[in-house]
């Protein structure tokens, strides 16, 4: 599987995802406005944290070891049974906790304790959401592009239909519920895709926990948990700061800016997940790792730079197309945000090296440290630059992240030229 082939298949899924996102963004911008966007962003970040607990944060490890043992079916089955059993237990426990704590969660994330039933719907959906993520991780590791893409497209379409139907009837409340049930419904599409594959059996998904694979997955649990918790918590804290300093509408403007970044970078980030991570996992020579990093950098970073420049030049048009004129104050964020996005992708390519080579300690420390730094930079720069300070903090944080990872990773490669091990 080449990067070009992966990009072609992924382009189909991203195209559909972008079209559905365009429709959803415009619909919600008209329906709920900037303040509603801020609350939806808070809820989405909260869901990310809860899903991490419900899946045991195993996704990256499942992808890595499925790819690594591509020629050993017995090892893959032991891996899947271990991960599936952990996911089953973790999702039930997480669902119970969310159901019990639904009122405090609604008060903390939404400021609306009367919306606690939204979290009850999330609790009901968590098991299906967890297993959907588990199966998608297997498809990624096996490089089953067609099936992965079909499931991704189906998820986008289901999300679009659920958002339109529930939001029209219940407004903001319906939009929040749609975020939970759409992911749960996608599980049935993913199962159908997996059942059509020769390697799939239900008995291979849940069974005895293999101690060896449980230990190997453990380091990825720590790394994935750091990402799934530190990042969203940082975004929640930043959004609360913007709300306190500038008002809920300005938190919504920033959230809309963040969505634009996520939207146009989706093609790049999903391609890296589908190709780059499995590729780094299966490479044995560190010199091949270095060559793969350089080769991918030369292709990916210039593409991101051109995309970011185009988005900046078309910012007014994009705001009016994706949102409404009431979101126009966010145009002042574009210059800082686009520059930060280029540096962000460059740094993520090095972060994937940490995942692919199981550099556990460095990954955890960097994820937590730089997530906290984003909040600190925002709090420090907004008094100086005003609302633009949050986008400037985005650039500053990822620049320091890139420099730090470059120094650590290439220094480690230089010290282990004759070894295939690159762990910390």
ABEGO torsion letter per residue (X at the ends): XBAAAAAAAAAAAAAAAAAAAAAAAAAAAAAAEAAAAAAAAAAAAAAAAAAAAAAGGAAAAAAAAAAAAAABAAAAAAAAAAAAAAAAAAAAAAAAAAAAAAAAAAAAAAGBAAAAAAAAAAAAAAAAAAAAAAAAAAAAAAGBAAAAAAAAAAAAAAAAAAAAAAAAAAEAAAAAAAAAAAAAAAAAAAAAAAAABAABBAAAABEBBBAAAAAAAAAAAAAAAAAAAAAAAAAAAAAAAAAAAAEAAAAAAAAAAAAAAAAAAAAAAAAAAAAAAAAAAABABAAAAAAAAAAAAAAAAAAAAAAAAAAAAAAAAAAAAABBAAAAAAAAAAAAAAAAAAAAAAAAAAAAAAAAAGBAAAAAAAAAAAAAAAAAAAAAAAAAAEAAAAAAAAAAAAAAAAAAAAAAAAAAAAAAAABABBBX
